[in-house]
């Protein structure tokens, strides 16, 4: 039986939760500081580098989804007859009250 490819953004059973974009960026920055500062040894540096690369891949996935969503929203709003819905009544009656 072949294992199916995981769906992006869906956590597989037994995997740690995926960090939010801001958390992933903060962790990459911390990893960079530790490696560049010589705070960890070579073996730990390689492990941290690998972790950082995985986090960056996660960030790219998030950015791609957000970019697609922005494009979808923009396209919907630019369609003829589409636009922001304003269901509120016109409350500016100053000119008609005179």
Secondary structure as UniProt FT lines:
FT   TURN            8..9
FT   TURN            13..14
FT   HELIX           21..36
FT   TURN            37..38
FT   HELIX           42..78
FT   TURN            80..81
FT   TURN            94..97
//
